[in-house]
């Protein structure tokens, strides 16, 4: 088959590699709008489950990715200046640029051609193809071109985020809630390499406007966040990489494919940073699309139908969990009066997929502390 992939992110790269490895006769070309070494943001994080999917699809790729990863099995919630540890939460973190480099190397090794600095707004620009994969991100130009067919729903969430880095090494994945004269700011921080951590700052619209962040430059915003989280950063600085404030959009599509064109990754559906699901969803999409061709052969219509039938239910379930998690952060002001134990407990149950028995299995110490607090108050 002749396959054109629009977008050289994790979804497009992984799908191209798996298809080329399966059949070296495929002619596969990726069009990427950015230069080869461009990447925005810092580290990415995924759960242990997501990496198991990579291992099942290609053990050699899994091994290569694992070499660049930092693995920790704990996280912590910092509320009212008190750190509550949450053990048995396994996270794999790595630099986004290292993830892309590894996937590109594997693509090159199986003959996939990657064309950089080539933005695509119309699949026709890829030439005659048996299959076109639009993996061109949450603001997909291809999806917009065929909006009437895909019928996307784009729901922009209210909270503001800025993606920084730092040389302060946050060993457990840390969620830090800092109340300030201007309101509440939240840091999602985790080490992803020997020298750097991701430091994603989030705040609600009230805080954003009270602080005057909408009128600050990138450098001024960075300095403001450094001051708010000075106790956590200690002597370390925040680092910027086009770290402007942004809002997150939840993207859904009524239809997933059109003739020989299929959406993949964030173009198809987004998760949310609060559950670390964006990269995970994109890579699982790529594996699911590959599995569909593995199941039905090179029959494109049948493979795309198989992809949607098998992938949509788990994808929708994870996205709904991400939406509930997002809503928890957006309404967290209403929980700030909780003691640190109850606050951490509320966090664990934010998606609706974790009940009290799950908390007891995952973190018996936190469950006992929560039970003791609420039994004394007559709540259990």
N, C-alpha and C positions, 0 to 999 in steps of 0.2 A: 504494500500500500504506500501511497504518497501521503504523508501526514504533515500538516502545518500546525504549529503551536504558537499562539500569540501570547507572549509573556514568559519571561525567564525567571520566575519565582519558584519556590519549592514545588508547587503543584505541577507546573508545566515541565520543569526539569525532571522530576521523578517519573511522571508518566512517559516522557520521551525515552528516558533511560530503560525503563522496564519493557517497553514495546520493542525497542531496538535490540535489547538483549534477547528477547524471545524469538525475534525473527530478523537476522541481519539483512534480509532482503528489503526491509522497509526503508523508504527514503524519508527521513524525518528532519525537519528544519524548524528551529525556534527563532522567532523574531522578538528581540528584547529592546525596549525603548531607551534604556539607560546604558551608559558605558560599562565595560566589564567589571571595573572595581567599585562602581557606585553602590552604596547601600545606605539606607537610612534607618536610624535606630541603633540599638546596641546588641543585647543578647536576646535570645528566644528561649522559652521554657516549654517543655512538654512533660506529660505524665509518663509513668512507666508503661502504661497500657499502649500509648501511641507508639513507643519504640518497639513493642512486641509486634505490632503490625509491620514495621519495617523489617524486622528479623524474619518474619514469615514470608515476606515478599522477596527478600534478597539478603541472605546472611552476610555476604561480603560487604555490601553497602552498610549494613547495620554495624559491622565491625569497624569500618572506616569512620563512620559518624561517631561511634563510641570513643574513639581515640581523642576526639576534640571536646568531649563533654565533661562537665562537672556534675557529679551526682550526689545529692543529699537526700536523706530520708526524714527531714524535719522542717518545720516552719514555725513561725511565731507571730503572735498578734501583740502589738504594743498599743495599749489603751490606758489613758490617764498616767502615762509614764511607766506602767507596769507591763513587763513582757510575759506573756503566757505562751509556753512552748506547746506545739502541736506535733507530736511525734508520729511516725508511720505514715508520712505523706511524702512519697518518693517523687522527686522532680529531677529531670535531666535538663541541663542548661548548656547552651553553647553560643558563641558569637554568630550572629546572623550571616556575616560575611564568610565564616568558615563553613557553615551549612551550604551556602551557595557554591563556594569553591569546590567542596567535595562532590556535590551533585553535578557540577559542570565537568569535573574531571572524569566522572563515571560516564557522562554523556559522550564526551570526546572519545573515550575508550571504546565505545560501541558504534562510533561513526555518526553520531548526531551532530548536525551543524548548527552553531549558534551565531546569529547575526545581531551585533550590538548596535545601539544608536539607531534603531529602526522602529519607530512608532507605527502601529497599525490601527486604523480606525474602521476599516472595512475588510472582511475576510477575503474579498476579491483580490486584495493586494498580495495575498499569499500565492496567487496563481491557481492552477488546476490542482485540486487535492481530493483524495478520497475521503479524508477526515480533516476537519479543522477544529482545534481545541482552543477556546477563548479562555485563557487563564490570565487575563489582563487586569485583575484587581477589583477592589470594591467599587471603583468609579469606572468600570468597564465601558470603553467606547463601543465595543462590539455589541454589548447588551443594550446600550442606549440606541444604537442604530436599529435594532430589531425589538425595541421596547413594546411595540404592539403585539408581537408574538410571545415574548417571554413573560410579559406582564409583571415586571419587578415591583416589589414594595420596598421602599427605602425609608426606614424610620430612624431619623437622627435623634440620638439621645441627648439629654440636656447637659450632662457633666462635661467639664473641660479637662483635657489631659495634655501633658508635655512629657516627651520621652528624652530623658537625660542619661548620661553615664557618670560614673565616679570611680576613683581608685580606692575608695573605702570598700572593703570586702565584706559583704553581708553573707555570712556562711549559711545560716538557715534562711530560707525565703521569708522575708520580713514584710508584714503589712503594718505600717506605722500610721496611727491616727493622731494628728496633732491639732488641738484646738488653739486658736489664735485670736487676737483682737478682731481680725477681719472675718473670722469664721472657722471652718474646718478644712484642713488639707490632709490628703492621704498619700503615702508613698508606698509603692510596690517595688521592693528592692531585693536583688539577688545577685550573687556572684556568678559569672558565666565563664570566667577565664582565670588564669593565675594572677592577673593584674587588674581586672575591671569588674564592675557590677553594673547592671541596669538599675536605673532609678527613675521610675515612672511616677510622676506627680499627678494627682487627680483632685479636683475640687468641684463643688456645685456652683451653679450660676450666681447664687447670692454672694458666696465668698469671692468669686472671680470679679464681680463688679465692685464689691466693698473694698477689695484690695487695689482696684484700679488696674488690674492686669491687662484689660483690653487695650489700654493706651500705652503700655510699656513696650519697649523694644525687647528683642530676644535676650540681650545681655542683661537688661534690667529685670526681666522675669526670672532669669537664672539666679541673679543676686538675691532676689526676694525669696526664692525657694531655698537657697543656701541658708539664709537667715532663719527661716521657719524651722528647718530641719538641722540646724547647727549642732544640736546635742547628738543627733544620730550620725552625722557626717564626721564629727570630731574635727580634726584638722584638715580633712580632705575637701576638695572642691567638686562642684558639679561640672560636667563637661557637655558641650552642645554639639549636635550634628544635625543642623537644620531643625532644632528643637523648638519649633513654634507650637503654640497651643492649638489643639484640634478637638473636634467632637467626633464621637464614634457613631457610625450608622449600622443599624441592623438591616441586612439585605436578605430578601427572600425572592424567589421567582416561582410563578405559577407553573411555567414550563421550563424544562431543563435543556432541551435540545430542539433544533430546527433543521430538518433534512440531515445533512452531514456535519452540522455545526453543533458543538456541545459546550456548555459553560462548565468551568471548573474552578475550585478554590474560592477566593473572595468574590469573584465575579458571579458565582453561583449563589453563595450564601456566606455571611460572616458570623463569627462567634463574638467574643469579647475578651479583652485582655484580663478581665477579672477572673476568668477561668482558664486562662492560658491556652485558649482553644483555636486561635486562628491558624497557626502553622500546623497544628495537629489535624484540624479539619481538612486543610488543603492537601496534606500528604495522604490522608486516608481516602480522600476523593480520588487522588491519582491512582492509588492502589486498587480502589474499587472499579475504576474505569478500565484499568489494565485487566483485572479479573474478569470483567464482562467480556472482553475480547478473547481472553483465554478460554472462557466457557463456550462461546458461540463461534469462534473463528473470526474471519475477516469480513463477516456480514455486518456492515456498519449500522443499518437501521436496527437490526436485532440486538447488537451490542449496546447501542445507546438506550434502547428500551430496557434491556437487562440491567444496565447501570442504574437507571432511575428507580426501577422496581426494587432493587436490592439495597441501594444506598440511601434513598429518601427517608425511610423510617428511622434508622439510627441517627442520621444527620439532623432530622427535625427534632428528635429527642434531645440531642446535645445542644442544639441551638436554643430550645426552650429553656434548658437549664441555664444557659448563658444569659438569656433575657432576665430570668428570675434573679440571677446573681447581680446583674446590672442594676435591677430595681432595688436590691438590698443596699448597694452603695449609694444610689440616688436618694434613698430615704434614711440613711444612717444617722442623720441628726436626731431622729426620734429615739435612737437607742443609746445615745451618748451618756444618759444617766445610769445605764447598767454598770454593775461592777465588772472588773476585767474578766472574771471567769464566765459570767453570763453573757458578756459581749462576745467572747471567743466561741462559746457554745452556739450563739445565734449565727455567727459567721459560718460555722460548719454546716448548719442546717439551712443556709440561705437559698439553695437551689430547689428545695423540696424533694430531693432524691436521697437524702440522708435522714433517718429517723433516730430516736434515742438509742435503740438497740445497736444501730450502726456506730454511733458515737462510743458506746460502751466497748464494742469490739476494737475499734480503731484507737481509742484513747481512754482506757479505763480510769486513769487518774483524773482526767478532766470530768468524766461522767460522774465519778464519786464526789468530786468537789461541787459540781453543779447540783447533784441530788442533795448533798448536805446543806447547801445554801437555801435551796427552795423547800426542803423539808422543814427547816427551822422557821421559814416564813409561811409555812402552810400551803406551799405551792405544789408539792408532790405527795 
